[in-house]
Amino acid sequence: MRDNPTGAYAETSTNYFYNMVGNYEPSTIATGQSNGDVYYKYIKYTTDYTGGAITTLLQNNIVALPVATSTAVFRSGVYTKYTGEKVTEFTQLPNGDIKPSRILNKDLLNPS
């Protein structure tokens, strides 16, 4: 860290919370800021869903593929605001391959 003329320092800390069933991947990432804000990223994997192409992925032991993520910010103990969301939809091709069919993004800070 460099010296700051005001004596104040910026600090962040990151905590990881893991799935204990299915894949042991991070399910929540929380990053705390010096001002008290905490930014969250929530991650859902193939192990969190069933049906269609997801079932085929699970049968082939593809358990750590992110399917949906959402982000939020907790502002200095005042409120939590969701800031974005991303979902990947999958389809199975006639030859058996599974590919993403579309990716849906929602930016809640700057909605269109």
C-alpha positions as CSV (number, residue, x, y, z in Angstrom):
1,M,0.0,0.0,0.0
2,R,1.1,3.5,-0.7
3,D,1.0,6.3,1.9
4,N,-2.1,8.4,1.5
5,P,-1.9,12.1,2.5
6,T,-5.2,11.8,4.4
7,G,-4.1,8.7,6.2
8,A,-7.1,6.7,4.8
9,Y,-6.6,3.5,3.0
10,A,-8.9,1.6,0.6
11,E,-9.3,-2.1,1.4
12,T,-11.4,-4.9,-0.1
13,S,-11.9,-8.4,1.2
14,T,-13.4,-11.3,-0.7
15,N,-15.2,-14.3,0.9
16,Y,-16.2,-17.4,-1.0
17,F,-19.1,-19.7,-0.1
18,Y,-19.2,-23.1,-1.8
19,N,-21.8,-25.7,-2.8
20,M,-21.5,-28.6,-0.4
21,V,-23.6,-30.9,-2.6
22,G,-23.1,-31.7,-6.2
23,N,-19.9,-29.9,-7.3
24,Y,-18.1,-28.0,-4.5
25,E,-17.9,-24.9,-6.7
26,P,-18.3,-21.3,-5.4
27,S,-22.0,-20.5,-5.1
28,T,-21.6,-17.0,-3.6
29,I,-18.7,-14.5,-3.8
30,A,-18.9,-11.5,-1.4
31,T,-16.5,-8.6,-1.9
32,G,-16.5,-6.0,0.9
33,Q,-15.4,-2.5,0.2
34,S,-13.9,0.1,2.6
35,N,-17.1,2.1,2.7
36,G,-19.1,-0.8,4.0
37,D,-20.7,-1.8,0.7
38,V,-20.7,-5.5,-0.1
39,Y,-20.9,-6.8,-3.7
40,Y,-22.4,-10.3,-4.1
41,K,-22.2,-12.6,-7.1
42,Y,-24.5,-15.7,-6.9
43,I,-23.8,-18.6,-9.2
44,K,-26.1,-21.5,-10.2
45,Y,-24.7,-24.6,-11.9
46,T,-26.1,-27.5,-13.8
47,T,-26.4,-29.3,-10.5
48,D,-29.0,-26.8,-9.4
49,Y,-31.4,-27.6,-12.3
50,T,-33.1,-30.6,-14.0
51,G,-34.8,-31.2,-17.2
52,G,-34.1,-31.1,-20.9
53,A,-30.5,-30.6,-22.0
54,I,-29.4,-30.0,-18.4
55,T,-30.3,-33.6,-17.5
56,T,-28.1,-34.8,-20.3
57,L,-25.2,-32.6,-19.1
58,L,-25.6,-34.1,-15.6
59,Q,-25.7,-37.6,-17.0
60,N,-22.3,-36.9,-18.7
61,N,-20.9,-35.6,-15.3
62,I,-20.8,-31.9,-16.4
63,V,-21.6,-30.5,-13.0
64,A,-19.5,-27.3,-12.8
65,L,-21.0,-25.5,-15.8
66,P,-22.4,-22.1,-14.7
67,V,-26.0,-21.7,-15.9
68,A,-27.2,-18.5,-14.1
69,T,-25.4,-15.7,-12.3
70,S,-26.9,-12.7,-10.5
71,T,-25.2,-9.8,-8.9
72,A,-26.3,-7.5,-6.0
73,V,-24.9,-4.8,-3.8
74,F,-25.6,-4.3,-0.1
75,R,-25.1,-0.6,0.6
76,S,-23.6,0.1,4.0
77,G,-26.3,-1.7,6.0
78,V,-29.2,0.2,4.3
79,Y,-30.5,-2.0,1.5
80,T,-29.7,-4.7,-1.0
81,K,-30.1,-3.9,-4.7
82,Y,-29.9,-6.5,-7.5
83,T,-27.7,-5.2,-10.2
84,G,-27.8,-7.8,-13.0
85,E,-28.6,-11.3,-14.1
86,K,-27.3,-13.7,-16.8
87,V,-28.8,-17.0,-17.8
88,T,-27.6,-19.5,-20.4
89,E,-30.2,-21.7,-22.1
90,F,-29.0,-24.9,-23.7
91,T,-30.2,-27.1,-26.5
92,Q,-29.4,-30.6,-27.7
93,L,-28.5,-30.9,-31.4
94,P,-29.6,-33.8,-33.6
95,N,-26.1,-35.3,-33.3
96,G,-26.4,-35.3,-29.5
97,D,-24.1,-32.3,-28.8
98,I,-25.3,-29.8,-26.3
99,K,-24.7,-26.1,-27.1
100,P,-25.8,-22.8,-25.6
101,S,-28.9,-21.7,-27.6
102,R,-29.0,-18.2,-26.1
103,I,-27.7,-16.1,-23.3
104,L,-30.0,-13.7,-21.6
105,N,-28.5,-10.6,-19.8
106,K,-30.4,-8.2,-17.6
107,D,-28.6,-5.0,-16.5
108,L,-30.7,-3.6,-13.6
109,L,-28.4,-0.6,-13.1
110,N,-28.8,0.6,-16.7
111,P,-32.0,-1.0,-18.0
112,S,-32.7,-0.6,-21.7
